[in-house]
Amino acid sequence: MAITDAMQGAGLASGRFQDTGEWYTIRAGELARWERDNAIVGSSLTMNRAFRNMVRDFGFTPVEASLATSANPAAILGLADRTGMLRIGYAADITVLGPDLMTVKDCRIARA
């Protein structure tokens, strides 16, 4: 199963963000760090990058990586009856991978 603890700002250009009243910074592709002491707050790993890393760097097939980022987490959380795969009536956030990355958020799969 793939997970990420990405903070607000993950996937964006380097920047300064606020959480619980405190400021942290993310430099593109790096960890989020508190400004006060440079301690690690979280990551900037997005799920599409986790998918890519699994396939490119760790030998997963695209099907295995897809299961690890969708169906398996849904099953572990007890949500497999309503999300985690593209099935009629299921809720989904769909990411299209390719030269033009695109995400369709909060859609419901319906019959054509």
All heavy atoms as an XYZ file, in Angstrom:
841
protein
N       0.842     -1.160      0.000
C       0.000      0.000      0.000
C       0.895      1.232      0.000
O       1.874      1.301      0.725
C      -0.898     -0.012      1.240
C      -1.820      1.165      1.295
S      -3.152      1.034      2.498
C      -2.318      0.679      3.998
N       0.558      2.192     -0.828
C       1.312      3.441     -0.889
C       0.560      4.519     -0.108
O      -0.661      4.626     -0.199
C       1.483      3.884     -2.338
N       1.301      5.262      0.684
C       0.723      6.370      1.429
C       1.637      7.585      1.306
O       2.790      7.463      0.918
C       0.519      6.037      2.926
C       1.865      5.694      3.580
C      -0.480      4.916      3.103
C       1.807      5.612      5.081
N       1.108      8.750      1.635
C       1.915      9.949      1.686
C       1.401     10.844      2.806
O       0.208     10.851      3.089
C       1.925     10.703      0.338
O       2.679     11.904      0.489
C       0.538     11.023     -0.153
N       2.304     11.536      3.453
C       1.910     12.500      4.486
C       2.127     13.916      3.961
O       2.522     14.810      4.681
C       2.673     12.274      5.795
C       4.176     12.516      5.657
O       4.668     12.547      4.519
O       4.840     12.675      6.682
N       1.842     14.094      2.677
C       2.088     15.378      2.017
C       1.359     16.516      2.723
O       0.225     16.386      3.146
C       1.657     15.315      0.560
N       2.068     17.605      2.810
C       1.543     18.821      3.434
C       0.913     19.718      2.367
O       1.142     19.538      1.180
C       2.686     19.588      4.110
C       3.446     18.807      5.160
S       2.478     18.466      6.612
C       2.318     20.089      7.310
N       0.141     20.699      2.814
C      -0.373     21.716      1.913
C       0.824     22.298      1.159
O       1.853     22.574      1.744
C      -1.051     22.815      2.722
C      -1.495     23.999      1.919
C      -2.029     25.104      2.823
O      -2.322     24.897      3.986
N      -2.142     26.277      2.269
N       0.713     22.450     -0.122
C       1.817     22.952     -0.918
C       2.540     21.870     -1.687
O       3.348     22.174     -2.561
N       2.280     20.602     -1.375
C       2.917     19.519     -2.116
C       2.531     19.618     -3.584
O       1.385     19.881     -3.921
C       2.496     18.170     -1.551
N       3.500     19.451     -4.448
C       3.253     19.513     -5.876
C       3.322     20.921     -6.453
O       3.273     21.095     -7.663
N       3.414     21.918     -5.604
C       3.523     23.298     -6.060
C       4.985     23.708     -6.107
O       5.856     22.994     -5.624
C       2.758     24.233     -5.114
C       1.261     23.967     -4.959
C       0.664     24.927     -3.941
C       0.552     24.096     -6.291
N       5.228     24.881     -6.659
C       6.587     25.419     -6.650
C       7.003     25.638     -5.191
O       6.172     25.664     -4.290
C       6.626     26.732     -7.415
N       8.266     25.816     -4.982
C       8.753     26.093     -3.630
C       7.942     27.221     -3.014
O       7.529     28.152     -3.702
C      10.223     26.512     -3.683
O      10.997     25.477     -4.222
N       7.690     27.104     -1.719
C       6.905     28.155     -1.099
C       6.855     28.068      0.407
O       7.416     27.170      1.030
N       6.142     29.016      0.961
C       5.971     29.164      2.406
C       4.500     28.940      2.715
O       3.627     29.530      2.075
C       6.397     30.580      2.784
C       6.427     30.863      4.236
C       7.043     32.255      4.458
N       7.168     32.511      5.868
C       6.597     33.519      6.498
N       5.877     34.405      5.830
N       6.768     33.663      7.790
N       4.206     28.093      3.693
C       2.838     27.706      4.010
C       2.642     27.749      5.522
O       3.602     27.761      6.286
C       2.560     26.296      3.478
C       2.846     26.161      2.015
C       4.092     25.727      1.580
C       1.896     26.495      1.073
C       4.379     25.619      0.234
C       2.170     26.393     -0.284
C       3.409     25.956     -0.702
N       1.368     27.736      5.922
C       1.066     27.817      7.350
C       0.185     26.645      7.759
O      -0.737     26.256      7.037
C       0.353     29.132      7.657
C       0.255     29.425      9.127
C      -0.340     30.802      9.386
O      -1.232     31.241      8.679
N       0.165     31.470     10.409
N       0.475     26.084      8.922
C      -0.319     25.002      9.491
C      -0.336     25.200     11.003
O       0.713     25.395     11.612
C       0.309     23.651      9.139
C      -0.585     22.484      9.505
O      -1.246     22.528     10.552
O      -0.622     21.516      8.738
N      -1.486     25.121     11.596
C      -1.673     25.325     13.045
C      -0.990     26.601     13.533
O      -0.415     26.632     14.619
C      -1.193     24.111     13.873
O       0.211     23.932     13.702
C      -1.932     22.848     13.490
N      -1.026     27.648     12.710
C      -0.467     28.932     13.102
C       1.033     29.057     12.954
O       1.605     30.095     13.267
N       1.688     28.005     12.494
C       3.141     28.058     12.328
C       3.497     27.943     10.851
O       2.822     27.272     10.082
C       3.811     26.929     13.110
C       3.651     27.084     14.616
C       4.698     26.295     15.355
O       5.892     26.441     15.034
O       4.312     25.534     16.240
N       4.590     28.591     10.477
C       5.031     28.606      9.093
C       6.035     27.497      8.831
O       6.870     27.182      9.661
C       5.669     29.954      8.753
C       4.653     31.049      8.712
C       4.328     31.899      9.723
C       3.820     31.393      7.616
N       3.335     32.764      9.327
C       3.007     32.474      8.024
C       3.679     30.904      6.318
C       2.066     33.059      7.191
C       2.751     31.495      5.490
C       1.948     32.557      5.925
N       5.903     26.909      7.645
C       6.887     25.937      7.172
C       7.166     26.219      5.706
O       6.411     26.927      5.045
C       6.407     24.498      7.383
C       5.180     24.105      6.604
C       5.283     23.527      5.347
C       3.911     24.302      7.133
C       4.160     23.159      4.641
C       2.778     23.931      6.434
C       2.911     23.362      5.183
O       1.800     22.996      4.477
N       8.265     25.695      5.219
C       8.632     25.879      3.817
C       8.802     24.528      3.136
O       9.151     23.527      3.767
C       9.950     26.671      3.660
O      10.974     25.985      4.374
C       9.822     28.082      4.186
N       8.509     24.534      1.850
C       8.779     23.377      1.000
C       9.580     23.892     -0.182
O       9.181     24.858     -0.832
C       7.485     22.716      0.485
C       6.674     22.119      1.630
C       7.823     21.629     -0.544
C       5.364     21.465      1.193
N      10.707     23.282     -0.406
C      11.475     23.545     -1.619
C      11.145     22.416     -2.580
O      11.091     21.267     -2.157
C      12.970     23.605     -1.309
C      13.321     24.842     -0.498
C      14.810     24.881     -0.143
N      15.087     25.977      0.756
C      14.903     25.957      2.077
N      14.451     24.867      2.660
N      15.183     27.007      2.825
N      10.891     22.724     -3.824
C      10.397     21.756     -4.810
C      11.014     20.371     -4.622
O      12.225     20.208     -4.677
C      10.647     22.265     -6.216
N      10.155     19.381     -4.394
C      10.595     18.006     -4.284
C      11.246     17.627     -2.971
O      11.742     16.519     -2.829
N      11.251     18.521     -1.991
C      11.901     18.220     -0.710
C      10.868     18.068      0.394
O       9.677     18.251      0.204
C      12.889     19.336     -0.353
C      14.069     19.426     -1.299
C      15.069     20.477     -0.856
O      14.940     21.024      0.253
O      15.983     20.748     -1.642
N      11.362     17.801      1.585
C      10.519     17.690      2.772
C      10.006     19.058      3.199
O      10.656     20.071      2.961
C      11.323     17.081      3.930
C      11.834     15.669      3.704
C      12.845     15.305      4.771
C      10.695     14.683      3.680
N       8.857     19.063      3.862
C       8.362     20.295      4.483
C       9.077     20.448      5.825
O       9.193     19.495      6.592
C       6.852     20.193      4.701
N       9.565     21.667      6.090
C      10.319     21.921      7.325
C       9.800     23.158      8.034
O       9.517     24.169      7.397
C      11.805     22.103      7.017
C      12.457     20.846      6.496
C      13.953     21.064      6.275
N      14.596     19.850      5.832
C      15.105     18.915      6.639
N      15.055     19.062      7.938
N      15.666     17.839      6.146
N       9.664     23.064      9.365
C       9.278     24.226     10.173
C      10.306     25.325      9.994
O      11.514     25.056      9.980
C       9.203     23.874     11.659
C       8.060     23.025     12.089
C       8.151     21.847     12.749
C       6.663     23.276     11.926
N       6.905     21.342     12.998
C       5.968     22.202     12.501
C       5.923     24.295     11.324
C       4.578     22.118     12.514
C       4.540     24.222     11.333
C       3.882     23.148     11.927
N       9.848     26.550      9.920
C      10.782     27.669      9.832
C      11.492     27.905     11.153
O      12.645     28.306     11.183
C      10.042     28.945      9.397
C       9.665     28.928      7.941
C       9.096     30.243      7.472
O       8.880     31.167      8.285
O       8.849     30.356      6.253
N      10.816     27.631     12.274
C      11.382     27.939     13.593
C      12.635     27.151     13.921
O      13.541     27.653     14.564
C      10.341     27.760     14.693
C       9.827     26.337     14.842
C       8.846     26.228     16.016
N       7.804     25.269     15.799
C       7.936     23.961     15.929
N       9.096     23.445     16.260
N       6.913     23.162     15.720
N      12.700     25.878     13.473
C      13.860     25.069     13.852
C      14.338     24.123     12.745
O      15.200     23.295     12.974
C      13.560     24.274     15.119
C      12.395     23.320     14.959
O      11.857     23.189     13.835
O      12.004     22.699     15.965
N      13.756     24.234     11.562
C      14.126     23.423     10.406
C      13.785     21.937     10.574
O      14.243     21.096      9.813
C      15.604     23.597     10.041
C      15.866     23.310      8.575
O      15.056     23.649      7.715
N      16.997     22.695      8.285
N      12.972     21.591     11.589
C      12.566     20.198     11.796
C      11.608     19.769     10.686
O      10.855     20.576     10.140
C      11.886     20.049     13.162
N      11.622     18.494     10.371
C      10.747     17.950      9.337
C       9.304     17.945      9.836
O       9.007     17.460     10.925
C      11.177     16.528      8.952
C      12.565     16.556      8.331
C      10.162     15.888      8.018
C      13.166     15.183      8.102
N       8.401     18.496      9.015
C       6.970     18.527      9.319
C       6.262     17.392      8.596
O       5.378     16.752      9.136
C       6.342     19.869      8.867
C       4.860     19.882      9.103
C       7.012     21.032      9.529
N       6.617     17.164      7.361
C       5.980     16.152      6.527
C       6.677     16.114      5.188
O       7.760     16.663      5.024
N       6.027     15.491      4.230
C       6.660     15.361      2.923
C       5.978     16.254      1.892
O       4.969     16.890      2.166
C       6.592     13.900      2.464
O       5.310     13.595      1.963
N       6.540     16.239      0.702
C       5.892     16.905     -0.423
C       5.591     15.862     -1.505
O       5.377     16.201     -2.656
C       6.779     18.029     -0.971
O       7.977     17.504     -1.474
N       5.565     14.592     -1.107
C       5.304     13.500     -2.038
C       3.825     13.455     -2.389
O       2.980     13.262     -1.521
C       5.726     12.156     -1.427
C       5.455     10.920     -2.285
C       6.366     10.904     -3.497
C       5.627      9.659     -1.455
N       3.516     13.623     -3.658
C       2.138     13.489     -4.130
C       1.911     12.039     -4.538
O       2.870     11.300     -4.815
C       1.885     14.425     -5.323
O       2.836     14.131     -6.348
C       1.980     15.888     -4.904
N       0.663     11.613     -4.581
C       0.368     10.212     -4.881
C       0.774      9.846     -6.310
O       1.238      8.725     -6.549
C      -1.109      9.904     -4.647
C      -1.399      8.431     -4.613
S      -0.447      7.476     -3.402
C      -1.262      7.917     -1.890
N       0.664     10.777     -7.269
C       1.105     10.440     -8.626
C       2.615     10.206     -8.659
O       3.103      9.347     -9.389
C       0.682     11.499     -9.644
C       1.297     12.853     -9.395
O       1.199     13.392     -8.302
N       1.912     13.413    -10.407
N       3.373     10.952     -7.846
C       4.819     10.712     -7.772
C       5.119      9.399     -7.058
O       6.063      8.691     -7.410
C       5.524     11.891     -7.099
C       5.630     13.060     -8.064
C       6.405     14.271     -7.569
N       7.364     14.065     -6.530
C       7.433     14.787     -5.404
N       6.585     15.769     -5.189
N       8.343     14.526     -4.503
N       4.312      9.048     -6.057
C       4.488      7.750     -5.388
C       4.272      6.616     -6.394
O       5.046      5.655     -6.438
C       3.520      7.622     -4.220
N       3.226      6.744     -7.215
C       2.947      5.759     -8.265
C       4.142      5.649     -9.207
O       4.640      4.561     -9.484
C       1.692      6.170     -9.035
C       1.303      5.240    -10.145
C       0.364      4.255     -9.941
C       1.884      5.357    -11.402
C      -0.002      3.391    -10.969
C       1.539      4.502    -12.435
C       0.585      3.517    -12.214
N       4.628      6.797     -9.693
C       5.771      6.816    -10.614
C       6.997      6.179     -9.971
O       7.683      5.360    -10.590
C       6.092      8.251    -11.025
C       7.255      8.325    -12.015
C       7.823      9.700    -12.144
N       8.419     10.080    -10.862
C       8.593     11.322    -10.451
N       8.209     12.330    -11.190
N       9.132     11.578     -9.279
N       7.284      6.520     -8.722
C       8.437      5.950     -8.024
C       8.326      4.434     -7.904
O       9.321      3.711     -8.054
C       8.599      6.560     -6.640
C       8.957      8.025     -6.669
O       9.314      8.580     -7.701
N       8.834      8.674     -5.522
N       7.109      3.951     -7.612
C       6.921      2.507     -7.469
C       7.254      1.780     -8.760
O       7.912      0.739     -8.745
C       5.480      2.206     -7.039
C       5.156      2.674     -5.629
S       3.429      2.432     -5.209
C       3.442      0.670     -4.937
N       6.801      2.348     -9.893
C       7.036      1.707    -11.187
C       8.480      1.913    -11.641
O       9.167      0.961    -12.018
C       6.044      2.251    -12.243
C       6.384      1.729    -13.639
C       4.609      1.884    -11.870
N       8.948      3.143    -11.591
C      10.275      3.477    -12.127
C      11.418      2.969    -11.254
O      12.415      2.452    -11.746
C      10.387      4.992    -12.280
C      11.684      5.427    -12.959
C      11.849      6.915    -12.938
N      12.035      7.329    -11.537
C      11.975      8.577    -11.112
N      11.716      9.553    -11.939
N      12.158      8.865     -9.836
N      11.275      3.114     -9.929
C      12.409      2.850     -9.039
C      12.336      1.526     -8.275
O      13.369      1.050     -7.796
C      12.545      3.987     -8.023
C      12.765      5.341     -8.676
O      13.304      5.386     -9.803
O      12.382      6.358     -8.073
N      11.135      0.964     -8.116
C      11.009     -0.205     -7.244
C      10.463     -1.451     -7.930
O      10.171     -2.442     -7.269
C      10.162      0.146     -6.014
C      10.773      1.247     -5.195
C      10.207      2.510     -5.179
C      11.936      1.037     -4.476
C      10.777      3.541     -4.444
C      12.523      2.062     -3.744
C      11.937      3.314     -3.728
N      10.294     -1.417     -9.248
C       9.956     -2.623     -9.991
C       8.498     -3.049     -9.978
O       8.190     -4.156    -10.417
N       7.592     -2.219     -9.496
C       6.176     -2.557     -9.541
C       5.676     -2.424    -10.976
O       6.136     -1.558    -11.729
C       5.359     -1.606     -8.663
C       5.492     -1.847     -7.196
C       6.629     -1.447     -6.511
C       4.474     -2.468     -6.482
C       6.757     -1.654     -5.149
C       4.594     -2.680     -5.123
C       5.736     -2.272     -4.453
N       4.718     -3.254    -11.361
C       4.053     -3.057    -12.643
C       3.044     -1.916    -12.460
O       2.653     -1.611    -11.316
C       3.293     -4.321    -13.089
O       2.194     -4.547    -12.187
C       4.214     -5.543    -13.149
N       2.591     -1.299    -13.547
C       1.551     -0.273    -13.403
C       0.290     -0.789    -12.706
O      -0.324     -0.076    -11.921
C       1.272      0.155    -14.844
C       2.582     -0.059    -15.536
C       3.129     -1.332    -14.915
N      -0.068     -2.034    -12.960
C      -1.257     -2.610    -12.297
C      -1.008     -2.730    -10.795
O      -1.866     -2.364     -9.978
C      -1.624     -3.979    -12.913
C      -2.680     -4.684    -12.077
C      -2.107     -3.803    -14.349
N       0.158     -3.225    -10.396
C       0.480     -3.351     -8.969
C       0.508     -1.983     -8.292
O      -0.015     -1.820     -7.185
C       1.833     -4.038     -8.785
C       1.837     -5.500     -9.181
C       3.239     -6.087     -9.278
O       4.206     -5.344     -9.525
O       3.359     -7.320     -9.111
N       1.106     -1.000     -8.948
C       1.162      0.350     -8.377
C      -0.232      0.956     -8.270
O      -0.544      1.635     -7.299
C       2.073      1.246     -9.211
N      -1.080      0.686     -9.253
C      -2.454      1.179     -9.212
C      -3.212      0.584     -8.028
O      -3.916      1.292     -7.300
C      -3.171      0.838    -10.522
O      -4.489      1.305    -10.489
N      -3.067     -0.709     -7.816
C      -3.712     -1.356     -6.660
C      -3.182     -0.782     -5.349
O      -3.941     -0.548     -4.411
C      -3.495     -2.868     -6.706
C      -4.249     -3.609     -7.803
C      -3.776     -5.058     -7.892
C      -5.751     -3.537     -7.570
N      -1.872     -0.542     -5.294
C      -1.247     -0.032     -4.062
C      -1.672      1.391     -3.740
O      -1.610      1.813     -2.587
C       0.270     -0.104     -4.184
N      -2.101      2.144     -4.747
C      -2.489      3.537     -4.512
C      -3.999      3.748     -4.516
O      -4.453      4.871     -4.355
C      -1.852      4.466     -5.568
O      -2.256      4.039     -6.877
C      -0.337      4.463     -5.464
N      -4.776      2.685     -4.688
C      -6.233      2.869     -4.755
C      -7.011      1.750     -4.065
O      -7.505      1.922     -2.964
C      -6.682      3.017     -6.220
O      -6.325      1.869     -6.964
N      -7.122      0.598     -4.701
C      -7.961     -0.478     -4.179
C      -7.490     -1.007     -2.825
O      -8.309     -1.227     -1.922
C      -8.034     -1.628     -5.192
N      -6.192     -1.202     -2.662
C      -5.689     -1.740     -1.391
C      -5.943     -0.795     -0.215
O      -6.441     -1.231      0.835
C      -4.207     -2.094     -1.498
C      -3.956     -3.225     -2.478
O      -4.871     -3.867     -2.964
N      -2.701     -3.455     -2.799
N      -5.631      0.508     -0.326
C      -5.952      1.414      0.787
C      -7.458      1.461      1.083
O      -7.865      1.495      2.242
C      -5.437      2.779      0.318
C      -4.383      2.470     -0.678
C      -4.843      1.208     -1.356
N      -8.281      1.456      0.023
C      -9.737      1.469      0.237
C     -10.177      0.236      1.017
O     -11.006      0.329      1.930
C     -10.466      1.550     -1.103
N      -9.608     -0.916      0.689
C      -9.966     -2.152      1.399
C      -9.526     -2.098      2.857
O     -10.294     -2.450      3.755
C      -9.329     -3.354      0.688
N      -8.307     -1.638      3.105
C      -7.791     -1.548      4.483
C      -8.674     -0.630      5.328
O      -8.904     -0.889      6.513
C      -6.335     -1.029      4.484
C      -5.410     -2.038      3.817
C      -5.854     -0.676      5.879
C      -5.176     -3.304      4.585
N      -9.168      0.450      4.721
C     -10.003      1.416      5.442
C     -11.478      1.024      5.494
O     -12.297      1.755      6.033
C      -9.866      2.801      4.799
C      -8.478      3.431      4.914
C      -8.389      4.680      4.053
C      -8.160      3.750      6.369
N     -11.827     -0.129      4.929
C     -13.213     -0.583      4.931
C     -14.098      0.201      3.977
O     -15.316      0.285      4.180
N     -13.520      0.762      2.917
C     -14.274      1.584      1.964
C     -14.404      0.931      0.594
O     -14.871      1.562     -0.356
C     -13.585      2.949      1.806
C     -13.382      3.755      3.078
C     -12.541      4.990      2.796
C     -14.723      4.138      3.670
N     -14.002     -0.328      0.468
C     -13.960     -0.986     -0.830
C     -15.329     -1.161     -1.471
O     -15.421     -1.431     -2.662
C     -13.271     -2.342     -0.713
N     -16.402     -0.970     -0.698
C     -17.745     -1.087     -1.272
C     -18.211      0.198     -1.946
O     -19.299      0.255     -2.511
C     -18.750     -1.496     -0.203
C     -18.857     -0.488      0.924
O     -17.901      0.285      1.145
O     -19.907     -0.478      1.590
N     -17.369      1.275     -1.915
C     -17.792      2.545     -2.517
C     -16.681      3.348     -3.181
O     -16.941      4.350     -3.822
C     -18.510      3.407     -1.494
C     -17.716      3.714     -0.246
C     -18.637      4.377      0.789
N     -18.049      4.435      2.090
C     -18.098      3.474      3.002
N     -18.728      2.355      2.750
N     -17.528      3.622      4.170
N     -15.425      2.894     -3.041
C     -14.319      3.607     -3.677
C     -13.122      2.676     -3.832
O     -13.128      1.567     -3.309
C     -13.934      4.873     -2.872
O     -13.063      5.684     -3.648
C     -13.285      4.529     -1.547
N     -12.112      3.129     -4.553
C     -10.892      2.342     -4.712
C     -10.738      1.714     -6.078
O      -9.694      1.146     -6.391
N     -11.789      1.789     -6.891
C     -11.711      1.285     -8.266
C     -12.726      2.018     -9.121
O     -13.631      2.673     -8.596
C     -11.936     -0.223     -8.311
C     -13.302     -0.667     -7.858
S     -13.509     -2.463     -7.855
C     -12.395     -2.928     -6.548
N     -12.537      1.915    -10.429
C     -13.484      2.542    -11.349
C     -14.624      1.563    -11.593
O     -14.511      0.621    -12.368
C     -12.791      2.914    -12.664
C     -11.653      3.909    -12.540
C     -11.021      4.174    -13.898
C     -12.137      5.204    -11.916
N     -15.707      1.796    -10.878
C     -16.879      0.922    -10.952
C     -18.122      1.793    -10.862
O     -18.129      2.783    -10.124
C     -16.837     -0.088     -9.804
C     -18.011     -1.035     -9.779
C     -17.886     -2.052     -8.697
N     -17.024     -3.136     -9.189
C     -16.620     -4.142     -8.451
N     -16.948     -4.220     -7.187
N     -15.855     -5.072     -8.956
N     -19.162      1.433    -11.578
C     -20.398      2.209    -11.575
C     -20.894      2.396    -10.149
O     -20.983      1.447     -9.369
C     -21.471      1.533    -12.453
C     -21.027      1.584    -13.913
C     -22.830      2.203    -12.278
C     -21.877      0.796    -14.856
N     -21.184      3.675     -9.806
C     -21.689      4.038     -8.488
C     -20.607      4.366     -7.474
O     -20.906      4.830     -6.385
N     -19.354      4.109     -7.798
C     -18.258      4.367     -6.875
C     -17.773      5.808     -6.978
O     -17.797      6.405     -8.054
C     -17.080      3.434     -7.155
C     -17.228      2.050     -6.571
C     -18.456      1.394     -6.562
C     -16.145      1.385     -6.041
C     -18.591      0.125     -6.028
C     -16.266      0.104     -5.508
C     -17.484     -0.505     -5.498
O     -17.618     -1.755     -4.969
N     -17.317      6.361     -5.870
C     -16.701      7.689     -5.853
C     -15.234      7.539     -6.228
O     -14.607      6.532     -5.909
C     -16.819      8.298     -4.456
N     -14.710      8.564     -6.916
C     -13.311      8.453     -7.355
C     -12.690      9.816     -7.591
O     -13.375     10.771     -7.933
C     -13.244      7.641     -8.649
N     -11.402      9.888     -7.363
C     -10.536     10.946     -7.871
C      -9.677     10.221     -8.901
O      -9.003      9.257     -8.574
C      -9.637     11.542     -6.786
C     -10.417     12.277     -5.711
O     -11.561     12.676     -5.960
O      -9.865     12.442     -4.610
N      -9.729     10.661    -10.140
C      -9.036      9.960    -11.219
C      -7.873     10.808    -11.697
O      -8.053     11.981    -12.018
C      -9.993      9.689    -12.398
C     -11.203      8.890    -11.922
C      -9.256      8.967    -13.522
C     -12.321      8.840    -12.929
N      -6.703     10.216    -11.736
C      -5.528     10.910    -12.262
C      -5.112     10.246    -13.560
O      -4.922      9.033    -13.616
C      -4.359     10.872    -11.264
O      -4.782     11.510    -10.052
C      -3.137     11.589    -11.803
N      -5.008     11.062    -14.603
C      -4.560     10.593    -15.905
C      -3.068     10.879    -15.986
O      -2.650     12.033    -15.894
C      -5.314     11.317    -17.043
C      -4.818     10.845    -18.400
C      -6.823     11.096    -16.896
N      -2.278      9.829    -16.130
C      -0.830      9.969    -16.191
C      -0.389     10.079    -17.643
O      -0.918      9.405    -18.505
C      -0.153      8.770    -15.531
C      -0.541      8.520    -14.072
C       0.062      7.216    -13.594
C      -0.101      9.671    -13.201
N       0.545     10.930    -17.903
C       1.053     11.121    -19.253
C       1.715     12.475    -19.335
O       1.953     13.131    -18.323
N       1.999     12.923    -20.560
C       2.668     14.221    -20.717
C       1.876     15.369    -20.084
O       2.446     16.303    -19.549
C       2.776     14.400    -22.229
C       2.608     13.032    -22.798
C       1.780     12.253    -21.830
N       0.549     15.294    -20.153
C      -0.310     16.318    -19.564
C      -1.059     15.711    -18.388
O      -2.174     15.218    -18.539
C      -1.311     16.861    -20.595
C      -0.621     17.541    -21.757
O       0.347     18.280    -21.491
O      -1.032     17.324    -22.903
N      -0.420     15.727    -17.216
C      -1.022     15.167    -16.015
C      -2.333     15.879    -15.722
O      -2.419     17.100    -15.775
C      -0.062     15.347    -14.828
C      -0.530     14.792    -13.494
C      -0.593     13.272    -13.548
C       0.408     15.233    -12.402
N      -3.378     15.120    -15.425
C      -4.679     15.704    -15.152
C      -5.355     14.907    -14.039
O      -5.251     13.687    -13.992
C      -5.552     15.642    -16.411
C      -6.961     16.155    -16.199
S      -7.978     16.071    -17.691
C      -8.262     14.320    -17.822
N      -6.031     15.591    -13.130
C      -6.790     14.934    -12.078
C      -8.238     15.391    -12.144
O      -8.522     16.576    -12.238
C      -6.203     15.251    -10.685
O      -4.871     14.766    -10.635
C      -7.025     14.577     -9.587
N      -9.157     14.424    -12.099
C     -10.582     14.701    -12.013
C     -10.981     14.346    -10.597
O     -10.831     13.205    -10.165
C     -11.376     13.845    -13.036
C     -12.862     14.143    -12.935
C     -10.852     14.068    -14.442
N     -11.447     15.330     -9.850
C     -11.696     15.169     -8.412
C     -13.186     15.030     -8.123
O     -14.009     15.663     -8.744
C     -11.129     16.389     -7.682
C     -11.247     16.304     -6.180
C      -9.938     16.686     -5.555
C     -10.033     16.729     -4.068
N     -10.236     15.468     -3.443
N     -13.496     14.201     -7.122
C     -14.848     14.037     -6.611
C     -15.860     13.671     -7.693
O     -16.942     14.235     -7.759
C     -15.324     15.308     -5.890
C     -14.493     15.618     -4.655
O     -14.029     14.669     -3.997
O     -14.296     16.803     -4.371
N     -15.506     12.706     -8.542
C     -16.468     12.279     -9.548
C     -17.144     11.003     -9.084
O     -16.685     10.315     -8.182
C     -15.789     12.103    -10.907
S     -14.540     10.829    -10.956
N     -18.266     10.705     -9.674
C     -18.977      9.469     -9.408
C     -19.092      8.735    -10.729
O     -19.515      9.312    -11.717
C     -20.352      9.739     -8.804
C     -21.072      8.457     -8.549
C     -21.944      8.378     -7.333
N     -21.563      9.015     -6.131
C     -21.035      8.387     -5.072
N     -20.781      7.109     -5.128
N     -20.775      9.028     -3.967
N     -18.702      7.474    -10.743
C     -18.720      6.687    -11.976
C     -20.169      6.321    -12.291
O     -20.886      5.798    -11.450
C     -17.858      5.407    -11.819
C     -16.458      5.745    -11.289
C     -17.801      4.642    -13.127
C     -15.692      6.722    -12.135
N     -20.593      6.629    -13.518
C     -21.968      6.363    -13.938
C     -21.970      5.624    -15.271
O     -20.967      5.584    -15.970
C     -22.732      7.684    -14.068
N     -23.107      5.074    -15.607
C     -23.255      4.428    -16.916
C     -23.243      5.483    -18.008
O     -23.704      6.588    -17.810
C     -24.563      3.669    -16.988
C     -24.601      2.445    -16.122
C     -25.759      1.543    -16.531
N     -25.936      0.491    -15.573
C     -25.231     -0.629    -15.543
N     -24.311     -0.833    -16.454
N     -25.427     -1.549    -14.626
N     -22.718      5.101    -19.173
C     -22.683      6.040    -20.308
C     -24.060      6.159    -20.938
O     -24.878      5.309    -20.863
C     -21.678      5.549    -21.336
